[in-house]
Amino acid sequence: MGMIGGGPGAFIGPVHRFAAELDREIELVAGVFSSDPDRSRAAAGQYRIDPERAYPDLPTMFAAEKARADGIDFVSIVTPNHNHLPSARAALAAGLPVMTDKPLTATLAEAQELAGLVATAGLPLGVTFTYTGYPLVREMKARIAAGAIGPLRKVVVEYPQGWLSQPAEGKQAEWRVDPARAGAGGCIGDIGVHAFNLSEFVTGQKVTRLLADLAAVVPGRALDDDCSILLRFANGARGVLLASQIEVGELNGLRIRCYGEFGGISWKQEEPNSFTQHHADGRTEIVRAADASLGPWAAGRTRTPGGHPEGYLEAFANIYRDFAAVLRGEDAPLLPGIAEGLRGMTFIDTAVRASAANAGWVDLAD
């Protein structure tokens, strides 16, 4: 694996590295870790790779790695959003598959361009919608698809954080509130798109309409930091999506609740090793990680016996494990790819425009 971004001081670069290497199917061996050649080379020590394979720019990396018998097989893009399309475009042109952080790009137009490039290149592209990698999230998806709660009626998905409740300070905060680097969406692009993706992934239903109220609550902020969105799903089910980065005291509180005619299912990311399933006869079932009742989607991505918690890094690693399977020519139907990435950008663009225009209910295109 070659990494683009993730230089000194980055948060998500090391996370990608840990996740990719967890199952020993992938190894980080090269990268352009920063636009500053000195910082890129300094990152070699951080990642414990050969300093000669920490490159100053993408053309140099692609040329040098192509000349090696042990050159990189794909790239992972972990930069701010505005660099996703240029990096992916260059990698695909070099004949390399791509794993990219979410959201897919900075704008919908860029996402549409990238979708065309992927189709032309005929190469895999994965998107790290991390929470779809949790085994119990996959089990919920399987149970809902099998009719465990009956026809879907209501979905509530929440993603509260509080770390941007004050003016942004520091590298990780500053680029996320900068339209030039983050793109059209702030909170909605950073975490709201995770909540949206999770709602469609778990339910198996697409959102067809939405009513969006996005706000920049912190004075002077150019991008939204608080989002309230009503959803309508393809089967007629109603939904609510709440995402905020100004809720003081909240950490990473992603939660989803799905209710059908015969029952309900709920899960919290901060307590990821169990979910609750309610039945119409009044029974409440607690389903735990590594439970004997789990189906193949969950059991096949669980690494430890029951009572040994698995969390964020293991879920992230499941995305990379699926990607490795695809690179070997195997099937990985739950891997988020270009379709999910483009879908997320369509959601962001639609919600931002609808909220700005106070447009009320609007259609969400396929």
PAVOKOL-751074 format. One record per residue (C-alpha): residue in one letter; x, y, z. Coordinates in steps of 0.02 Angstrom, whole numbers. Each point is the difference from the previous one (the first is absolute). Layout:
BEGIN
{rec A {X Y Z}} ...
***
This chain:
BEGIN
{rec M {0 0 0}} {rec G {54 176 -38}} {rec M {-75 141 104}} {rec I {-42 175 -60}} {rec G {-10 119 148}} {rec G {14 -48 182}} {rec G {159 95 37}} {rec P {64 59 170}} {rec G {-142 57 112}} {rec A {-136 -88 -99}} {rec F {-136 -98 91}} {rec I {-76 -111 -133}} {rec G {160 -55 -89}} {rec P {62 -109 144}} {rec V {-176 -69 21}} {rec H {-1 -56 -182}} {rec R {171 -78 25}} {rec F {-53 -96 157}} {rec A {-161 -59 -82}} {rec A {79 -50 -165}} {rec E {135 -103 85}} {rec L {-104 -82 136}} {rec D {-33 -161 -96}} {rec R {173 -4 -81}} {rec E {-73 -1 -174}} {rec I {61 177 -36}} {rec E {160 92 43}} {rec L {37 185 -13}} {rec V {165 16 -93}} {rec A {0 170 -86}} {rec G {-86 167 -6}} {rec V {-11 183 -40}} {rec F {-43 48 178}} {rec S {4 189 -21}} {rec S {9 133 -135}} {rec D {160 54 89}} {rec P {138 -122 -56}} {rec D {93 18 166}} {rec R {-156 -41 100}} {rec S {-38 -146 -115}} {rec R {173 -71 30}} {rec A {-18 31 188}} {rec A {-157 -107 -2}} {rec A {105 -151 -49}} {rec G {60 -10 179}} {rec Q {-176 14 67}} {rec Y {-57 -144 -109}} {rec R {165 -97 10}} {rec I {20 -19 -186}} {rec D {152 20 -112}} {rec P {37 189 -9}} {rec E {36 -21 -186}} {rec R {-183 -47 -24}} {rec A {-66 160 79}} {rec Y {-20 102 -158}} {rec P {-13 188 -33}} {rec D {-146 -12 -123}} {rec L {-117 -121 -87}} {rec P {88 -12 -171}} {rec T {163 -45 87}} {rec M {-84 -133 106}} {rec F {-95 -79 -143}} {rec A {153 -6 -113}} {rec A {116 -69 134}} {rec E {-124 -129 64}} {rec K {-42 -60 -175}} {rec A {186 -36 -27}} {rec R {9 -110 155}} {rec A {-40 -185 1}} {rec D {-81 27 170}} {rec G {-88 163 -44}} {rec I {-164 56 74}} {rec D {-161 -87 -52}} {rec F {-121 141 46}} {rec V {-7 169 86}} {rec S {-95 62 151}} {rec I {-52 183 -3}} {rec V {-8 80 173}} {rec T {12 184 -44}} {rec P {-125 141 28}} {rec N {-146 -12 -121}} {rec H {63 119 -134}} {rec N {144 -118 -40}} {rec H {-106 -157 -21}} {rec L {-41 22 -185}} {rec P {174 55 -59}} {rec S {81 -142 96}} {rec A {-123 -131 -59}} {rec R {10 62 -179}} {rec A {190 -16 1}} {rec A {-4 -173 80}} {rec L {-128 -69 -123}} {rec A {100 71 -145}} {rec A {150 -94 70}} {rec G {-101 -161 -1}} {rec L {-22 -10 189}} {rec P {-159 -41 97}} {rec V {-53 127 132}} {rec M {-61 1 178}} {rec T {-57 173 53}} {rec D {-61 79 159}} {rec K {-176 70 1}} {rec P {-80 105 -66}} {rec L {45 -56 -175}} {rec T {50 174 -59}} {rec A {-25 183 45}} {rec T {-147 29 -120}} {rec L {-132 -99 -92}} {rec A {73 50 -169}} {rec E {167 -73 53}} {rec A {-84 -160 58}} {rec Q {-88 -18 -167}} {rec E {166 24 -90}} {rec L {82 -130 111}} {rec A {-139 -124 -32}} {rec G {32 18 -186}} {rec L {187 -25 24}} {rec V {-29 -158 102}} {rec A {-116 -70 -133}} {rec T {126 37 -137}} {rec A {148 -71 96}} {rec G {-93 -156 54}} {rec L {91 1 167}} {rec P {-67 -22 177}} {rec L {-33 151 109}} {rec G {-49 -18 182}} {rec V {-65 132 121}} {rec T {29 -10 187}} {rec F {-177 15 65}} {rec T {73 -78 156}} {rec Y {-157 -38 99}} {rec T {-62 -124 -130}} {rec G {148 -107 52}} {rec Y {-66 -35 175}} {rec P {-55 -184 7}} {rec L {-160 42 96}} {rec V {-46 135 -126}} {rec R {13 -132 -134}} {rec E {-105 -118 106}} {rec M {-135 133 17}} {rec K {0 22 -188}} {rec A {-20 -188 -24}} {rec R {-142 -13 126}} {rec I {-97 145 -73}} {rec A {22 -72 -175}} {rec A {-67 -167 64}} {rec G {-156 85 69}} {rec A {43 -6 185}} {rec I {-88 165 38}} {rec G {-126 -6 -141}} {rec P {-28 139 -127}} {rec L {104 152 44}} {rec R {-96 146 76}} {rec K {122 117 87}} {rec V {187 35 5}} {rec V {88 116 122}} {rec V {186 25 -26}} {rec E {101 120 107}} {rec Y {181 53 -3}} {rec P {40 126 138}} {rec Q {172 72 33}} {rec G {55 152 98}} {rec W {180 31 -52}} {rec L {-41 146 -116}} {rec S {-112 94 120}} {rec Q {130 141 7}} {rec P {100 86 -138}} {rec A {109 -129 -87}} {rec E {179 -18 59}} {rec G {130 -125 -62}} {rec K {31 -93 -161}} {rec Q {-142 -126 14}} {rec A {-131 132 39}} {rec E {55 139 -117}} {rec W {-12 -91 -165}} {rec R {-172 -70 43}} {rec V {-76 174 13}} {rec D {90 67 -155}} {rec P {-106 -11 -160}} {rec A {157 -1 -107}} {rec R {57 -163 79}} {rec A {-157 -81 69}} {rec G {-117 39 -145}} {rec A {-182 51 5}} {rec G {-43 -86 164}} {rec G {71 17 174}} {rec C {-79 -111 132}} {rec I {-110 -82 -131}} {rec G {153 -50 -102}} {rec D {105 -53 148}} {rec I {-124 -103 102}} {rec G {-174 26 -72}} {rec V {47 -102 -153}} {rec H {50 -144 116}} {rec A {-173 6 79}} {rec F {-84 5 -171}} {rec N {103 -145 -66}} {rec L {-35 -102 157}} {rec S {-188 27 -16}} {rec E {-4 -66 -178}} {rec F {123 -140 36}} {rec V {-91 -71 150}} {rec T {-177 17 -68}} {rec G {34 -47 -180}} {rec Q {-115 144 -48}} {rec K {50 155 -98}} {rec V {-47 174 56}} {rec T {-108 79 -135}} {rec R {-45 169 77}} {rec L {69 113 136}} {rec L {-33 162 92}} {rec A {160 79 61}} {rec D {39 133 130}} {rec L {187 32 7}} {rec A {78 137 104}} {rec A {169 78 39}} {rec V {-28 29 185}} {rec V {174 59 50}} {rec P {15 185 -49}} {rec G {103 30 -156}} {rec R {1 -181 -55}} {rec A {-18 -23 -188}} {rec L {-63 -179 0}} {rec D {-139 -88 94}} {rec D {35 -71 172}} {rec D {-176 -57 44}} {rec C {-121 -101 -108}} {rec S {-182 -53 21}} {rec I {-72 -98 -146}} {rec L {-165 -90 -26}} {rec L {8 -150 -116}} {rec R {-123 -98 -104}} {rec F {52 -175 -54}} {rec A {-46 -91 -159}} {rec N {-126 -113 87}} {rec G {-86 149 82}} {rec A {87 -12 169}} {rec R {38 163 89}} {rec G {169 46 70}} {rec V {95 129 100}} {rec L {186 38 -18}} {rec L {84 109 130}} {rec A {184 43 -15}} {rec S {89 133 101}} {rec Q {175 50 51}} {rec I {-52 135 124}} {rec E {-84 -109 133}} {rec V {116 31 148}} {rec G {54 -159 88}} {rec E {-44 -119 -141}} {rec L {143 -105 -68}} {rec N {-40 -117 -145}} {rec G {-180 -47 39}} {rec L {-58 -79 -162}} {rec R {-162 -95 31}} {rec I {-131 -80 -111}} {rec R {-175 -62 41}} {rec C {-108 -91 -127}} {rec Y {-183 -44 31}} {rec G {-112 -112 -101}} {rec E {-174 -73 15}} {rec F {58 -144 110}} {rec G {148 69 96}} {rec G {147 117 15}} {rec I {190 -4 2}} {rec S {120 128 76}} {rec W {190 16 10}} {rec K {125 126 69}} {rec Q {175 24 -70}} {rec E {71 43 171}} {rec E {-65 -168 65}} {rec P {25 -102 -159}} {rec N {6 -177 67}} {rec S {-188 -21 21}} {rec F {-163 54 -76}} {rec T {-178 -8 64}} {rec Q {-140 -84 -95}} {rec H {-179 28 57}} {rec H {-138 -121 -48}} {rec A {-185 36 -22}} {rec D {-45 -126 138}} {rec G {93 106 128}} {rec R {165 -96 4}} {rec T {163 96 -5}} {rec E {154 -91 -66}} {rec I {179 57 31}} {rec V {111 -63 -141}} {rec R {185 2 41}} {rec A {157 -7 -104}} {rec A {51 -180 -41}} {rec D {-174 -61 49}} {rec A {-38 -175 -64}} {rec S {-153 69 -90}} {rec L {100 112 -116}} {rec G {-8 -31 -187}} {rec P {148 -10 -120}} {rec W {11 188 -34}} {rec A {38 32 184}} {rec A {85 -162 51}} {rec G {117 9 -149}} {rec R {68 168 57}} {rec T {13 -34 187}} {rec R {176 -36 63}} {rec T {-18 -39 186}} {rec P {-112 -108 112}} {rec G {-149 77 88}} {rec G {44 117 143}} {rec H {158 62 -87}} {rec P {-53 170 -67}} {rec E {34 51 -178}} {rec G {-19 179 -55}} {rec Y {42 139 -121}} {rec L {167 -64 -65}} {rec E {-68 -175 -29}} {rec A {-150 71 -94}} {rec F {117 108 -104}} {rec A {106 -155 -32}} {rec N {-152 -92 -66}} {rec I {-16 130 -139}} {rec Y {182 -31 -48}} {rec R {-24 -188 15}} {rec D {-144 11 -123}} {rec F {106 108 -116}} {rec A {141 -127 5}} {rec A {-124 -134 -50}} {rec V {-55 104 -149}} {rec L {181 25 -52}} {rec R {19 -189 0}} {rec G {-150 -14 -114}} {rec E {-119 -60 135}} {rec D {-175 63 39}} {rec A {-25 125 143}} {rec P {-181 59 -16}} {rec L {3 110 156}} {rec L {152 104 -51}} {rec P {-50 183 -24}} {rec G {55 52 -174}} {rec I {-22 134 -132}} {rec A {-190 -17 2}} {rec E {-11 31 187}} {rec G {127 141 -12}} {rec L {-97 86 -139}} {rec R {-162 -28 94}} {rec G {73 87 152}} {rec M {55 150 -101}} {rec T {-173 12 -78}} {rec F {-73 5 175}} {rec I {121 135 58}} {rec D {-28 109 -153}} {rec T {-190 -18 5}} {rec A {-12 39 186}} {rec V {117 150 -9}} {rec R {-92 78 -147}} {rec A {-173 -38 67}} {rec S {39 74 170}} {rec A {78 157 -73}} {rec A {-153 28 -110}} {rec N {-122 -44 139}} {rec A {-74 -116 -131}} {rec G {-99 -116 115}} {rec W {-19 -179 -58}} {rec V {109 -42 -152}} {rec D {35 -158 -97}} {rec L {165 -92 25}} {rec A {58 -65 -168}} {rec D {65 -177 -21}} 
***
